[in-house]
Amino acid sequence: MSKREYLVDKQTMKEIGYELWKMRVERNMFLHQVTMRTGIPARDIEGMEMGRYVRYRYLRGLIAFYGKEMKIVFE
Protein backbone atom coordinates (compact mmCIF):
# COMPACT_ATOMS: atom_id res chain seq x y z
CA MET A 1 0.00 0.00 0.00
CA SER A 2 1.46 3.34 -0.97
CA LYS A 3 1.47 6.39 1.29
CA ARG A 4 -1.29 8.03 -0.75
CA GLU A 5 -3.77 5.20 -0.29
CA TYR A 6 -6.17 5.64 2.58
CA LEU A 7 -8.07 3.06 4.57
CA VAL A 8 -10.96 5.52 4.81
CA ASP A 9 -12.29 7.42 1.82
CA LYS A 10 -12.71 11.21 1.82
CA GLN A 11 -16.48 11.20 2.31
CA THR A 12 -16.23 8.88 5.32
CA MET A 13 -13.50 11.07 6.85
CA LYS A 14 -15.73 14.13 6.43
CA GLU A 15 -18.66 12.34 8.08
CA ILE A 16 -16.49 11.25 11.02
CA GLY A 17 -15.11 14.77 11.31
CA TYR A 18 -18.57 16.29 11.32
CA GLU A 19 -19.67 13.96 14.11
CA LEU A 20 -16.58 14.82 16.17
CA TRP A 21 -17.20 18.54 15.69
CA LYS A 22 -20.87 18.13 16.56
CA MET A 23 -20.04 16.31 19.83
CA ARG A 24 -17.65 19.08 20.83
CA VAL A 25 -20.12 21.87 20.00
CA GLU A 26 -22.98 20.11 21.84
CA ARG A 27 -20.83 20.26 24.98
CA ASN A 28 -19.99 23.95 24.39
CA MET A 29 -16.28 23.19 24.43
CA PHE A 30 -13.51 25.07 22.67
CA LEU A 31 -10.76 23.23 20.84
CA HIS A 32 -8.24 24.32 23.48
CA GLN A 33 -10.35 22.82 26.28
CA VAL A 34 -10.54 19.43 24.57
CA THR A 35 -6.79 19.53 23.93
CA MET A 36 -6.01 20.28 27.57
CA ARG A 37 -8.30 17.52 28.87
CA THR A 38 -7.36 14.77 26.41
CA GLY A 39 -3.73 15.55 25.62
CA ILE A 40 -4.45 15.27 21.91
CA PRO A 41 -2.75 18.04 19.90
CA ALA A 42 -5.15 20.75 18.66
CA ARG A 43 -3.89 20.44 15.08
CA ASP A 44 -4.85 16.75 15.03
CA ILE A 45 -8.31 17.35 16.51
CA GLU A 46 -8.91 20.15 14.03
CA GLY A 47 -7.61 18.05 11.12
CA MET A 48 -9.93 15.20 12.01
CA GLU A 49 -12.92 17.53 12.50
CA MET A 50 -12.27 19.04 9.06
CA GLY A 51 -12.15 15.58 7.48
CA ARG A 52 -8.54 15.78 6.33
CA TYR A 53 -7.45 12.56 8.01
CA VAL A 54 -8.32 10.11 10.77
CA ARG A 55 -5.81 9.11 13.43
CA TYR A 56 -7.39 6.05 14.97
CA ARG A 57 -5.62 6.32 18.32
CA TYR A 58 -6.87 9.88 18.73
CA LEU A 59 -10.30 9.00 17.36
CA ARG A 60 -10.72 6.35 20.06
CA GLY A 61 -9.55 8.83 22.70
CA LEU A 62 -12.02 11.50 21.60
CA ILE A 63 -14.92 9.07 21.43
CA ALA A 64 -14.15 7.87 24.96
CA PHE A 65 -13.75 11.46 26.19
CA TYR A 66 -17.17 12.40 24.79
CA GLY A 67 -18.70 9.26 26.35
CA LYS A 68 -19.87 7.82 23.06
CA GLU A 69 -19.54 4.54 21.19
CA MET A 70 -18.86 4.14 17.51
CA LYS A 71 -20.90 1.66 15.48
CA ILE A 72 -20.56 1.00 11.79
CA VAL A 73 -23.82 0.46 9.94
CA PHE A 74 -24.17 -0.62 6.33
CA GLU A 75 -27.44 0.51 4.79
Secondary structure as a PSIPRED ss2 file (coil, helix, strand):
# PSIPRED VFORMAT (PSIPRED V4.0)

   1 M C   1.000  0.000  0.000
   2 S C   1.000  0.000  0.000
   3 K C   1.000  0.000  0.000
   4 R C   1.000  0.000  0.000
   5 E C   1.000  0.000  0.000
   6 Y C   1.000  0.000  0.000
   7 L C   1.000  0.000  0.000
   8 V C   1.000  0.000  0.000
   9 D C   1.000  0.000  0.000
  10 K H   0.000  1.000  0.000
  11 Q H   0.000  1.000  0.000
  12 T H   0.000  1.000  0.000
  13 M H   0.000  1.000  0.000
  14 K H   0.000  1.000  0.000
  15 E H   0.000  1.000  0.000
  16 I H   0.000  1.000  0.000
  17 G H   0.000  1.000  0.000
  18 Y H   0.000  1.000  0.000
  19 E H   0.000  1.000  0.000
  20 L H   0.000  1.000  0.000
  21 W H   0.000  1.000  0.000
  22 K H   0.000  1.000  0.000
  23 M H   0.000  1.000  0.000
  24 R H   0.000  1.000  0.000
  25 V H   0.000  1.000  0.000
  26 E H   0.000  1.000  0.000
  27 R C   1.000  0.000  0.000
  28 N C   1.000  0.000  0.000
  29 M C   1.000  0.000  0.000
  30 F C   1.000  0.000  0.000
  31 L H   0.000  1.000  0.000
  32 H H   0.000  1.000  0.000
  33 Q H   0.000  1.000  0.000
  34 V H   0.000  1.000  0.000
  35 T H   0.000  1.000  0.000
  36 M H   0.000  1.000  0.000
  37 R H   0.000  1.000  0.000
  38 T H   0.000  1.000  0.000
  39 G C   1.000  0.000  0.000
  40 I C   1.000  0.000  0.000
  41 P C   1.000  0.000  0.000
  42 A H   0.000  1.000  0.000
  43 R H   0.000  1.000  0.000
  44 D H   0.000  1.000  0.000
  45 I H   0.000  1.000  0.000
  46 E H   0.000  1.000  0.000
  47 G H   0.000  1.000  0.000
  48 M H   0.000  1.000  0.000
  49 E H   0.000  1.000  0.000
  50 M C   1.000  0.000  0.000
  51 G C   1.000  0.000  0.000
  52 R C   1.000  0.000  0.000
  53 Y C   1.000  0.000  0.000
  54 V C   1.000  0.000  0.000
  55 R C   1.000  0.000  0.000
  56 Y H   0.000  1.000  0.000
  57 R H   0.000  1.000  0.000
  58 Y H   0.000  1.000  0.000
  59 L H   0.000  1.000  0.000
  60 R H   0.000  1.000  0.000
  61 G H   0.000  1.000  0.000
  62 L H   0.000  1.000  0.000
  63 I H   0.000  1.000  0.000
  64 A H   0.000  1.000  0.000
  65 F H   0.000  1.000  0.000
  66 Y C   1.000  0.000  0.000
  67 G C   1.000  0.000  0.000
  68 K C   1.000  0.000  0.000
  69 E C   1.000  0.000  0.000
  70 M C   1.000  0.000  0.000
  71 K C   1.000  0.000  0.000
  72 I C   1.000  0.000  0.000
  73 V C   1.000  0.000  0.000
  74 F C   1.000  0.000  0.000
  75 E C   1.000  0.000  0.000
